[in-house]
């Protein structure tokens, strides 16, 4: 209801109750006075109800606050229903059947809206970070930290690894971008001729897209936002995938997930403004064919779920509806751009938002200060912390390390963070499920076997680009449903099972990066224990013996031990060949696992290879050779992160020393040194604020090599190139 009506009815209820309670049956009050008072109360009640009903009939969409719904007891609800019947009776006696029918149908629809809001609020108002923890819900509004959302984000498909995309966007000049809030999602900017029907929100895995949809839904359910919308129906493609063999009408599909619409008599949504949230387009396994799918305009006609979705998105089915679709960037092109009115991008946490997040996690101010300070000094961690879920993983690890030892070195690389994290989660499992003590040996046979199964699943599904798995995927990897359920039940912060509302179970690692770490762990351990290089050949069948393209002896040191350098070289080659960089983070982890310090962290799970400094040095030299081959900026950046994982900073230190001494001559730089210079400049906020091109021999060749820095800089100082040359290069490459 509108606020005046809500207030008026509340006052009437209060007055009625106090008036009636004020008449004591033993006081000897005359019946006449009692009935006069009763008449006044009934008239007040009738006036308020009729005013409310008129708003419903007129389509003014009276709102009913959550507090009023909760404060209304069963007797009051029945009184309203009884009065509705009386009203309908008199309308029909007055030959106003059409008005009576409209009142009845809209009252049912209004009641369904109230029930829907109540259900959605209960479903989404409580969350847990990482994965759901039974018995420890937290209110969404208490932990929600605003995310940086921008309008735009280009129509081109970014094929780079999502971590590289995060790194690139963190350098992007924000002067031309418009930050928007959730409330502005469907608001057309000034000068736009038509309203916004479909919004697509892109963002890498773990950036907070799903949490945003939950916050949006709760705000609507609590009457805080989007109040022109009559019904909000949040759906996930994970749920829709399960229905791929079944047929529904649009009305039937809604009632399948949000029961009560049929009972409310809603057989068409034409008279209502409806918002569908379709979360996780990248997880869609339905064949969405926007060219040849037949046209469907009838919301009551049954067909396959994919036909419903295609027609809903094309605007042929329920064109009055609003759609909000979320997706990882690589899947955004599944929907033709002509069917999307606004594109937004979730960029995760800004630097101040990172600090806010860590500050809200703990009351220990000194601990928070150390964590924030440490992350700022570790570039790879600082970049990843744009992703909220990685912030949670990092905070979990650093808080545990600081608790167990006040002094000493904190984890600085991604491999160290994830190694600590896996050990910590196994420790939780051992104490919580196995009845062990925190001081017991970390890895028992059963836990080791589970991690081996998860590693194999992680690697095989990574090769296919899959982040979620159904029973059929598990079977292909030799894992049965029971094993997967046990793994998700005990390694709850690593691997999780989501029971869909119907039929299939869905499994997923809590984040793509954790899947990549476990995949690297599997490849490393398989090479050491079985002398099999899983990266040499991608088999079409399940015979692992086909993986041997080289004789076993070629994979070994002279002492009979596997030569990790050969594995590393094939991994570097495989990652550089990838058209979309899907192995970039996997490569960092694989190289990092060769360090004795990381192997000691995973002692009991990982076979210790000992110190092979010569092997690591050969790997470093191989990476430097690749850096001399004129790779793309993104590929070069990832290789420098790989060098960081194996603690080699020689190339960067060489360039930094020359820059500090003022002796840097770009005319004498090798291709690898050029790559190092670009990496250093891109890592420096000072250079990106104002980039002084005068310092770097501004020739045409230098201009082209420094183009990534120029693109990322907010301001470029002074160029001595001939004007026509500068204009040509700018038009061609910027």
C-alpha positions in Angstrom: 0.0 0.0 0.0 1.0 3.6 -0.3 2.4 5.1 2.9 -0.8 7.2 3.7 -3.0 4.1 3.4 -0.7 2.0 5.5 -0.6 4.7 8.1 -4.3 5.2 8.0 -5.1 1.4 8.4 -2.6 1.1 11.2 -4.2 4.0 13.0 -7.7 2.5 12.5 -6.6 -0.9 13.7 -5.0 0.7 16.8 -8.1 2.9 17.5 -10.4 -0.1 16.9 -8.5 -2.2 19.3 -8.2 0.5 22.0 -11.9 1.5 21.6 -13.1 -2.1 21.9 -10.8 -2.9 24.7 -12.1 0.2 26.5 -15.6 -1.3 26.8 -15.7 -3.6 29.8 -18.7 -6.0 29.7 -19.0 -5.6 33.5 -19.0 -1.8 33.4 -22.8 -1.7 32.7 -22.3 0.3 29.5 -25.5 0.6 27.5 -25.8 -1.6 24.4 -26.7 1.5 22.3 -23.3 3.2 23.1 -21.5 0.0 22.4 -23.1 -0.4 19.0 -22.5 3.2 18.2 -18.8 2.7 18.9 -18.9 -0.5 16.9 -20.5 1.3 14.0 -17.8 3.9 14.0 -15.1 1.2 14.0 -16.7 -0.7 11.2 -17.2 2.4 9.1 -13.6 3.4 9.5 -12.5 -0.1 8.6 -14.7 -0.2 5.5 -13.6 3.2 4.3 -9.9 2.2 4.6 -10.5 -1.1 2.9 -12.5 0.4 0.1 -9.8 3.1 -0.5 -7.3 0.3 -0.7 -9.5 -1.7 -3.1 -10.0 1.3 -5.4 -6.2 1.7 -5.7 -6.0 -1.9 -6.7 -8.7 -1.6 -9.3 -7.2 1.7 -10.7 -3.9 -0.1 -11.0 -2.1 2.3 -8.6 -0.2 -0.7 -7.2 -0.6 -0.1 -3.5 2.4 -1.3 -1.6 2.2 -3.4 1.6 5.2 -3.0 3.8 7.0 -6.0 5.3 6.3 -4.7 8.8 2.6 -4.5 8.2 2.5 -8.0 6.8 4.4 -9.4 9.8 2.1 -7.4 12.2 -1.1 -8.7 10.7 -2.4 -11.7 12.6 -4.6 -14.5 11.2 -7.8 -13.0 12.5 -7.1 -9.7 10.7 -6.2 -11.5 7.5 -9.5 -13.4 7.6 -11.4 -10.2 8.3 -10.0 -8.7 5.1 -10.8 -11.7 3.0 -14.3 -11.8 4.4 -14.8 -8.1 3.6 -13.5 -8.8 0.0 -16.2 -11.4 -0.4 -18.8 -8.9 0.8 -17.6 -6.3 -1.5 -17.6 -8.7 -4.5 -21.2 -9.7 -3.6 -22.4 -6.1 -3.6 -20.6 -5.3 -6.8 -22.3 -8.2 -8.6 -25.7 -7.1 -7.1 -25.0 -3.7 -8.6 -24.4 -5.4 -12.0 -20.7 -4.5 -11.9 -19.4 -8.0 -12.8 -16.4 -6.6 -14.8 -15.3 -4.4 -11.9 -15.8 -7.3 -9.5 -13.7 -9.6 -11.6 -11.0 -7.0 -11.9 -10.9 -6.4 -8.2 -10.8 -10.2 -7.5 -8.0 -10.9 -10.0 -5.9 -7.9 -9.0 -6.3 -8.7 -5.3 -5.0 -12.2 -5.8 -2.1 -10.8 -7.9 -1.3 -8.3 -5.1 -1.4 -11.1 -2.5 0.9 -13.2 -4.6 3.3 -10.3 -4.9 3.4 -10.0 -1.1 4.0 -13.7 -0.7 6.7 -13.7 -3.4 8.6 -10.8 -1.7 8.4 -12.6 1.6 9.9 -15.8 0.1 12.6 -14.0 -1.8 13.6 -12.0 1.2 13.9 -15.2 3.3 15.9 -16.9 0.6 18.5 -14.2 -0.1 18.7 -12.0 3.0 21.3 -14.3 4.7 24.6 -15.4 3.1 27.9 -16.9 4.0 31.2 -16.1 2.4 33.0 -18.8 0.4 30.3 -21.4 0.6 27.3 -21.8 2.8 28.0 -22.9 6.4 25.1 -24.5 8.1 24.1 -22.7 11.3 26.1 -19.5 10.7 24.1 -17.2 8.4 25.0 -13.6 8.1 22.7 -10.8 7.0 23.6 -9.8 3.5 23.2 -6.1 4.4 25.8 -6.5 7.2 28.6 -7.9 5.0 27.8 -6.4 1.6 30.5 -4.1 0.4 29.7 -2.0 -2.7 31.3 -3.2 -5.9 32.6 -1.0 -8.7 30.2 -1.3 -11.6 30.7 0.6 -14.9 28.5 1.1 -17.9 29.9 -0.1 -21.2 32.6 -2.6 -21.5 32.9 -2.9 -25.3 31.2 -5.3 -27.6 34.4 -7.2 -28.4 35.0 -10.6 -26.8 38.1 -10.6 -24.6 39.7 -13.9 -25.0 42.4 -13.5 -22.3 42.4 -15.3 -19.0 40.1 -13.6 -16.5 42.9 -12.8 -14.1 44.7 -11.0 -17.0 41.5 -9.1 -17.7 41.3 -8.0 -14.1 44.9 -6.8 -14.3 44.2 -4.9 -17.5 41.0 -3.3 -16.2 42.9 -2.3 -13.0 45.2 -0.2 -15.2 42.4 1.3 -17.3 41.9 5.0 -17.1 38.5 5.6 -15.5 38.0 9.1 -16.9 35.7 8.0 -19.7 33.8 5.5 -17.7 30.5 6.0 -15.9 30.2 4.2 -12.6 26.6 3.2 -11.8 24.7 1.8 -8.9 22.2 -1.1 -8.7 19.4 1.4 -8.7 20.5 2.8 -12.0 20.5 -0.5 -13.9 17.3 0.0 -15.9 17.4 3.8 -16.0 18.0 5.2 -19.5 20.6 8.0 -19.6 19.5 11.4 -20.8 18.9 11.6 -24.5 18.1 7.9 -24.9 15.0 7.6 -27.1 13.7 4.2 -25.8 13.5 2.5 -22.4 16.0 -0.2 -21.4 14.6 -3.7 -21.6 17.6 -6.0 -21.3 20.8 -5.4 -19.3 23.8 -7.6 -19.5 26.3 -7.5 -16.7 29.7 -9.0 -17.3 32.3 -9.9 -14.8 35.0 -12.6 -14.2 34.4 -15.6 -11.9 34.1 -14.7 -8.3 33.7 -11.0 -8.9 30.3 -10.8 -7.1 27.7 -11.0 -9.9 25.5 -13.5 -8.1 25.7 -11.6 -4.9 24.7 -8.4 -6.7 21.5 -10.2 -8.0 20.7 -11.3 -4.5 21.2 -7.7 -3.1 19.0 -6.4 -6.0 16.3 -8.9 -5.2 16.3 -8.2 -1.5 16.1 -4.5 -2.1 13.1 -5.0 -4.3 11.5 -7.4 -1.8 12.0 -4.8 1.0 10.4 -2.0 -1.1 13.7 -0.2 -1.3 14.3 -0.2 -5.1 12.6 -0.9 -8.5 9.2 -0.5 -7.0 7.6 0.0 -10.4 8.3 -3.7 -11.0 5.4 -5.9 -10.0 7.2 -9.3 -9.9 10.9 -10.2 -9.8 11.8 -13.7 -10.8 15.5 -14.6 -10.1 16.6 -17.7 -12.1 20.0 -19.3 -12.6 21.1 -21.1 -15.7 22.2 -24.0 -13.4 18.6 -24.5 -12.5 17.4 -24.1 -16.1 19.9 -26.6 -17.4 18.2 -29.3 -15.3 15.0 -28.8 -17.3 16.6 -29.2 -20.7 14.5 -32.3 -21.4 11.2 -30.9 -20.4 8.5 -28.6 -21.9 7.0 -25.5 -20.3 5.0 -22.4 -21.1 6.5 -19.2 -19.7 3.6 -19.1 -17.2 4.3 -22.7 -16.3 8.0 -22.2 -15.9 7.4 -19.3 -13.5 5.0 -21.4 -11.4 7.5 -24.3 -11.5 10.1 -22.1 -9.7 7.8 -19.7 -7.9 4.7 -21.6 -6.9 1.5 -19.8 -6.4 1.1 -17.8 -9.6 -1.4 -20.2 -11.0 -3.4 -20.3 -7.8 -3.4 -16.5 -7.9 -5.1 -16.7 -11.3 -2.1 -15.2 -13.2 -2.4 -16.7 -16.7 -0.7 -13.8 -18.4 1.8 -11.2 -17.4 0.7 -8.7 -19.9 -0.9 -6.4 -17.2 2.2 -6.4 -15.0 5.8 -5.2 -15.2 7.9 -8.3 -14.7 11.7 -8.6 -14.2 13.5 -11.8 -15.0 17.0 -12.2 -13.6 19.0 -14.8 -15.6 22.2 -15.4 -13.6 25.2 -17.2 -15.1 24.9 -17.3 -18.9 28.4 -18.8 -19.0 27.0 -21.9 -17.3 24.2 -22.4 -19.8 24.1 -25.8 -21.4 21.0 -25.1 -23.4 21.4 -24.6 -27.2 20.4 -20.9 -27.6 19.9 -20.5 -31.3 18.9 -16.9 -32.0 18.8 -17.3 -35.8 16.6 -20.4 -36.5 14.5 -20.8 -33.3 10.9 -20.5 -34.2 9.0 -17.5 -33.0 6.8 -17.8 -29.9 4.5 -15.0 -28.6 2.0 -16.9 -26.4 3.0 -17.1 -22.8 0.7 -20.0 -22.3 2.1 -22.2 -25.1 4.4 -25.0 -24.0 7.8 -25.6 -25.7 11.4 -26.4 -24.7 13.1 -24.1 -22.2 15.7 -23.0 -24.7 12.9 -21.8 -27.1 11.3 -19.9 -24.2 14.6 -18.2 -23.4 15.5 -17.3 -26.9 12.1 -15.7 -27.5 12.1 -14.0 -24.2 15.5 -12.5 -24.9 14.6 -11.5 -28.5 11.6 -9.7 -27.1 9.0 -11.7 -29.0 7.7 -13.3 -25.9 6.5 -10.9 -23.3 8.1 -7.8 -24.8 7.0 -5.7 -21.8 9.3 -7.7 -19.4 12.7 -6.5 -18.2 15.7 -8.9 -18.3 18.9 -8.8 -16.3 21.5 -11.3 -17.6 24.8 -11.9 -15.9 27.8 -13.7 -17.4 31.5 -14.2 -17.5 33.0 -12.1 -20.3 33.9 -15.0 -22.7 30.2 -16.1 -22.9 28.7 -12.7 -23.5 28.7 -13.1 -27.3 26.2 -16.0 -27.0 23.5 -13.3 -27.1 23.6 -11.0 -30.2 24.2 -7.4 -29.3 21.0 -6.2 -30.9 19.0 -7.9 -28.1 20.9 -6.1 -25.3 20.1 -2.5 -24.5 22.7 -1.8 -21.8 26.0 -3.5 -21.0 27.6 -3.1 -17.6 30.8 -4.6 -16.1 31.4 -5.6 -12.5 35.0 -4.6 -11.8 35.1 -5.9 -8.2 36.7 -3.9 -5.4 38.5 -0.7 -5.9 41.5 -0.1 -3.7 39.5 1.7 -1.0 36.8 -1.0 -1.1 39.5 -3.7 -0.5 40.6 -1.8 2.6 37.0 -1.5 3.7 36.5 -5.3 3.2 39.5 -6.3 5.3 38.6 -3.8 7.9 35.1 -5.2 8.3 36.4 -8.8 8.8 38.3 -8.2 12.0 38.3 -6.0 15.1 42.0 -6.5 15.5 43.2 -3.2 14.0 46.9 -4.2 14.0 46.1 -7.5 12.1 44.1 -5.6 9.6 46.9 -3.0 9.1 49.4 -5.8 8.5 47.2 -7.6 6.0 46.5 -4.5 4.0 50.1 -3.4 4.0 51.3 -6.9 3.0 48.8 -7.1 0.0 49.9 -3.7 -1.2 53.5 -4.8 -1.5 52.6 -8.0 -3.4 51.5 -7.1 -6.9 50.0 -10.4 -7.9 48.0 -10.6 -4.6 46.9 -6.9 -4.9 45.6 -7.5 -8.4 43.7 -10.7 -7.5 42.1 -8.8 -4.6 39.9 -7.0 -7.0 38.0 -10.3 -6.9 35.9 -10.4 -3.7 36.2 -14.2 -3.3 40.0 -14.0 -3.6 39.9 -11.4 -0.9 38.1 -13.9 1.3 40.6 -16.7 0.5 43.6 -14.4 1.1 42.1 -13.0 4.4 41.4 -16.6 5.6 45.0 -17.6 5.0 46.7 -14.5 6.3 44.6 -14.4 9.5 45.5 -18.0 10.2 49.2 -17.4 9.5 49.3 -14.4 11.8 47.4 -16.3 14.5 49.9 -19.2 14.4 53.0 -17.0 14.2 53.2 -13.3 14.9 56.5 -12.8 13.2 58.0 -14.2 10.1 57.4 -14.1 6.3 53.8 -14.0 5.1 52.8 -15.7 1.8 53.7 -13.5 -1.1 52.8 -15.6 -4.2 49.6 -17.1 -5.4 51.1 -20.6 -5.1 51.9 -20.0 -1.4 48.4 -18.6 -0.7 46.6 -21.5 -2.3 49.0 -24.1 -0.7 48.3 -22.6 2.7 44.6 -22.5 1.9 44.3 -26.2 0.9 46.3 -27.2 4.0 44.1 -25.1 6.2 40.9 -26.6 4.8 42.3 -30.1 5.3 43.1 -29.2 8.9 39.4 -28.1 9.4 38.2 -31.4 7.9 40.6 -33.4 10.1 39.4 -31.8 13.3 35.7 -31.4 12.4 35.0 -34.7 10.6 37.9 -37.1 11.5 38.1 -36.4 15.3 41.7 -35.5 15.0 43.7 -32.7 16.6 45.1 -29.6 14.9 48.6 -30.8 15.7 48.2 -34.2 14.0 49.9 -35.0 10.6 48.0 -33.0 8.0 47.3 -35.7 5.4 45.6 -39.0 6.0 45.2 -41.6 3.3 41.5 -40.9 2.8 42.0 -37.1 2.5 44.9 -37.7 0.1 42.7 -39.9 -2.1 39.9 -37.3 -2.1 42.3 -34.5 -3.2 43.7 -36.7 -5.9 40.2 -37.3 -7.2 39.4 -33.6 -7.1 42.7 -32.8 -8.8 41.9 -35.1 -11.7 38.4 -33.6 -12.0 39.8 -30.1 -11.9 42.4 -30.8 -14.7 40.1 -32.6 -17.1 37.3 -30.1 -16.7 39.8 -27.2 -17.0 40.8 -28.6 -20.4 37.2 -28.4 -21.5 36.7 -24.9 -20.0 34.0 -26.1 -17.6 33.5 -24.5 -14.1 30.4 -26.5 -13.1 29.9 -30.2 -13.3 26.9 -32.5 -13.5 26.8 -36.3 -12.8 27.7 -37.0 -16.5 30.9 -34.9 -16.1 31.9 -36.8 -13.0 31.4 -40.1 -14.7 33.7 -39.1 -17.5 36.4 -38.4 -15.0 35.9 -41.7 -13.2 34.3 -40.1 -10.1 30.9 -41.4 -9.0 28.2 -39.2 -7.4 28.8 -40.6 -3.9 32.5 -39.8 -4.0 31.7 -36.3 -5.2 29.1 -35.8 -2.4 31.6 -37.0 0.2 34.2 -34.6 -1.1 31.9 -31.7 -1.1 30.7 -32.6 2.4 34.1 -32.6 4.0 36.1 -30.1 1.8 33.3 -27.6 2.1 35.5 -24.6 1.4 37.1 -26.2 -1.7 34.5 -28.2 -3.6 30.7 -27.8 -3.1 27.5 -29.6 -4.1 24.5 -27.5 -4.9 21.2 -29.4 -4.9 19.2 -27.9 -7.7 15.5 -27.5 -6.8 14.8 -30.4 -9.0 16.6 -33.6 -10.3 20.3 -33.1 -10.9 23.0 -32.2 -8.5 25.5 -29.5 -9.5 29.1 -29.5 -8.3 31.7 -26.8 -8.6 34.9 -25.6 -7.1 34.4 -22.4 -5.0 36.4 -20.5 -7.6 38.1 -21.0 -11.0 41.5 -20.2 -9.5 41.2 -23.0 -7.0 40.3 -25.4 -9.8 43.4 -24.3 -11.6 45.6 -24.8 -8.5 44.3 -28.3 -8.0 44.7 -29.1 -11.7 48.3 -28.0 -11.5 48.8 -30.1 -8.4 47.4 -33.1 -10.3 49.7 -32.6 -13.3 52.8 -32.1 -11.1 52.1 -35.1 -8.9 51.2 -37.4 -11.9 54.5 -36.4 -13.5 56.6 -37.1 -10.4 54.9 -40.3 -9.3 54.0 -41.9 -12.7 56.4 -40.2 -15.0 53.5 -39.2 -17.2 53.4 -35.7 -18.8 49.7 -35.0 -19.1 50.4 -31.9 -21.2 52.1 -33.7 -24.0 48.9 -34.9 -25.7 45.2 -34.4 -25.1 43.7 -37.9 -25.6 40.3 -38.5 -27.1 39.8 -41.7 -25.1 40.6 -42.7 -21.5 43.8 -44.6 -22.1 46.4 -42.7 -20.2 49.1 -44.8 -21.9 48.5 -42.8 -25.1 49.9 -39.8 -23.3 53.5 -41.0 -24.0 54.7 -39.3 -27.1 58.3 -39.4 -25.9 60.2 -42.4 -24.5 60.1 -42.5 -20.7 63.9 -42.1 -20.5 63.6 -38.7 -22.1 61.5 -37.5 -19.2 64.1 -38.5 -16.6 67.3 -37.1 -15.1 70.3 -39.3 -15.4 69.6 -40.4 -11.9 66.2 -41.8 -12.9 64.2 -38.9 -11.4 61.6 -37.1 -13.6 63.0 -34.0 -15.2 60.6 -31.2 -14.1 62.1 -28.9 -16.7 60.6 -30.9 -19.5 57.2 -30.7 -17.9 57.6 -26.9 -17.4 58.6 -26.3 -21.0 55.7 -28.2 -22.3 53.4 -26.3 -19.9 54.8 -22.9 -21.1 54.4 -24.0 -24.7 50.8 -25.2 -24.1 49.9 -22.0 -22.3 51.3 -19.8 -25.1 49.4 -21.8 -27.7 46.1 -21.4 -25.9 43.9 -19.0 -27.9 42.1 -17.7 -24.8 44.8 -17.9 -22.1 42.9 -20.5 -20.2 46.1 -22.1 -18.8 47.8 -18.8 -17.7 47.0 -19.2 -14.0 47.5 -22.9 -14.1 51.0 -22.3 -15.4 51.9 -20.0 -12.5 50.8 -22.6 -10.0 52.6 -25.5 -11.8 55.9 -23.6 -11.8 55.4 -22.5 -8.2 54.8 -26.1 -7.0 58.4 -26.9 -8.0 59.8 -24.8 -5.2 60.9 -26.7 -2.1 59.2 -24.1 0.2 55.8 -24.8 -1.4 56.4 -28.6 -1.4 57.1 -28.5 2.3 53.8 -26.7 2.9 52.1 -29.6 1.1 54.2 -32.3 2.7 52.2 -35.5 3.0 50.1 -34.6 -0.1 52.8 -33.8 -2.6 55.8 -36.0 -3.3 58.9 -34.0 -2.3 61.3 -33.6 -5.2 64.0 -31.9 -3.2 66.1 -28.9 -4.3 66.7 -28.8 -8.0 68.0 -25.3 -8.5 69.5 -26.3 -11.9 66.1 -27.5 -13.1 64.5 -24.2 -12.0 67.2 -22.2 -13.6 66.7 -24.0 -16.9 63.0 -23.2 -16.6 63.8 -19.5 -16.0 66.0 -19.4 -19.0 63.4 -21.0 -21.2 60.8 -18.4 -20.1 63.3 -15.6 -20.9 63.8 -17.1 -24.3 60.1 -17.0 -24.9 60.0 -13.3 -23.7 62.5 -12.6 -26.6 60.0 -13.8 -29.2 57.8 -10.7 -29.3 54.8 -12.0 -27.4 51.7 -10.0 -26.8 51.7 -7.8 -23.8 49.3 -10.0 -21.9 51.4 -13.2 -22.6 54.5 -11.4 -21.5 52.9 -10.1 -18.3 51.8 -13.6 -17.4 55.4 -15.0 -17.9 56.7 -12.3 -15.6 54.2 -13.4 -13.0 55.5 -17.0 -13.6 59.0 -15.8 -12.9 57.7 -14.3 -9.7 56.3 -17.7 -8.6 59.7 -19.2 -8.9 61.4 -16.3 -7.1 63.3 -15.0 -10.1 63.4 -11.2 -10.5 66.7 -10.8 -12.3 65.4 -9.4 -15.5 63.2 -6.9 -13.7 65.9 -5.9 -11.3 68.3 -5.3 -14.2 65.9 -2.8 -15.8 65.0 -1.2 -12.5 68.7 -0.6 -11.8 69.2 1.0 -15.2 66.2 3.3 -14.6 67.3 4.3 -11.2 70.8 5.2 -12.4 69.5 7.0 -15.5 71.5 4.8 -17.8 68.6 3.1 -19.5 69.0 3.2 -23.3 66.0 1.8 -25.1 68.0 1.5 -28.3 70.1 -1.2 -26.7 67.3 -3.2 -25.1 66.7 -6.8 -26.1 63.1 -8.0 -26.8 63.0 -9.6 -23.3 64.3 -6.4 -21.7 61.6 -4.4 -23.6 59.0 -6.7 -22.2 60.4 -6.2 -18.7 60.3 -2.4 -19.1 56.7 -2.5 -20.2 55.8 -4.7 -17.3 57.5 -2.4 -14.8 55.8 0.7 -16.3 52.4 -0.9 -16.3 52.9 -1.9 -12.6 53.7 1.7 -11.6 50.8 3.9 -10.7 53.1 6.9 -10.9 54.0 6.3 -14.5 50.4 5.5 -15.4 49.1 8.8 -14.0 51.6 10.8 -16.2 53.7 8.9 -18.6 56.8 10.8 -19.8 57.6 9.5 -23.2 60.6 11.8 -23.6 62.7 9.4 -21.3 62.4 6.5 -23.7 63.9 7.5 -27.1 60.6 8.4 -28.8 61.2 6.7 -32.1 58.5 5.0 -34.0 59.7 1.6 -32.8 59.8 2.7 -29.2 56.3 4.2 -29.5 54.9 0.9 -30.7 56.6 -1.1 -28.0 55.4 1.3 -25.4 51.9 1.5 -26.8 50.4 -0.7 -24.0 51.7 1.9 -21.5 50.4 4.8 -23.5 47.0 3.2 -23.7 46.8 2.6 -20.0 48.1 6.1 -19.0 45.8 9.0 -18.0 48.2 11.5 -19.5 51.2 11.3 -21.9 53.9 14.0 -21.8 55.5 15.3 -24.9 56.1 13.4 -28.1 58.9 14.4 -30.6 57.6 12.2 -33.4 56.7 14.0 -36.7 53.1 15.0 -36.4 52.0 12.9 -39.5 53.8 9.9 -38.1 52.3 10.3 -34.7 48.8 10.7 -36.2 49.3 7.6 -38.3 50.5 5.4 -35.4 47.7 6.7 -33.2 44.9 6.1 -35.7 46.3 2.6 -36.5 46.9 1.3 -33.0 45.0 3.3 -30.4 
